[in-house]
Amino acid sequence: MSTIPLTFNQRQIAHTALGGREKNTKVLMPVSCLVLNRTSNQYRSRVFKNLLACGFESIVSVEFRHTSRNTEQLAAQFPTVKFICVQESVTVGDLINVGMAEIESPYVLLVQEDMCIDNFKFNATLANKLMEFGQFCVCPRLMTDDMQGLPVRFMPSMKDFQFDVDSSLGLVDKAATMYPVDLNGFYDYKKFVQLGGFDYTITSPYWQKTDLFFRAWLWGEKVNLSAAFSLSYSGEVPIENRTTDISYLMFYLKNILPAFKNDHGEISLSSFWRFHSRSSCGINEAARLFFRARKWVKVNRYRFKMDAVSLMENWGTVGEIK
């Protein structure tokens, strides 16, 4: 396993870019749309017609090689849309990092392609409201295809020395949430880059997502909900795999184990034995993971504004928008 990345898009991933040679002449907001395509659906033309009607500065569609469908024809039909087809096996976070590297706008709407088929609405008025939050990510209300509300509010907790996440169906405007569902949200592009994007050494999609957003909170950023911002699925709602494997250990080392001392975060040498006793790893593997994470925390030590204990104990006040 390679060194933990220190900068955004550090890993170079083989991909093919199609289209995007023409600029959108009807830009209504300083927002680009990053579309994640995870299924081969037959309504892709409708998706891009809907998105082009919104007035985004640019539209970038990123997709896994095995889900690409009629991409060349779509690139010819929609010359202002850039299509990125990844040529190797990657995580969703990798895919987003590749797509974000193509963005030049200060704000990004990240959305799943199957949310843009029916009932999709996003305009400059809503974009302005979301910009006023001034946050790393603003998360939407989410609905199923039969208009049933989904849990969108998540709170971090520790249960029997194991990190866990509690969820709530209740939606309060501007309430804090640990992360967005399915990564859908309105992102500040500069903050995304400054946070380093997704860590490609964490291969579990769930723990990769949790790593980025928990890191954002520890480094002083916020993630909040907007009651005015709504998206709905056109198909099945994906189920997250929260298995506590080696990806969880990497998340734990980078986010839960560091303590905040005076003005910086650090992992003390003495905490190795606590980690080893709970890791189910042999001592050599535990030491390799531990010292790699300790080096990463040391490099980023002054980015920390709090530690996990403080964040969870003060969750109700830390997440407030003033």
Salt bridges, closest charged atoms under 4 A:
GLU63 OE1 - ARG44 NH2 2.77
GLU88 OE1 - ARG11 NH2 3.16
ASP94 OD2 - ARG11 NH1 3.18
GLU102 OE1 - LYS82 NZ 3.00
GLU113 OE2 - ARG44 NH2 3.02
ASP114 OD2 - ARG38 NH2 3.64
ASP118 OD1 - ARG46 NH1 2.99
ASP164 OD2 - LYS159 NZ 3.36
ASP166 OD1 - LYS159 NZ 2.90
ASP182 OD2 - ARG38 NH1 2.79
ASP199 OD2 - LYS254 NZ 2.78
ASP211 OD2 - ARG215 NH2 2.48
ASP211 OD2 - LYS254 NZ 3.24
GLU221 OE1 - LYS191 NZ 3.28
GLU240 OE2 - LYS209 NZ 2.45
ASP263 OD1 - HIS264 ND1 2.95
GLU266 OE1 - HIS264 NE2 2.92
GLU285 OE2 - ARG288 NH2 2.88
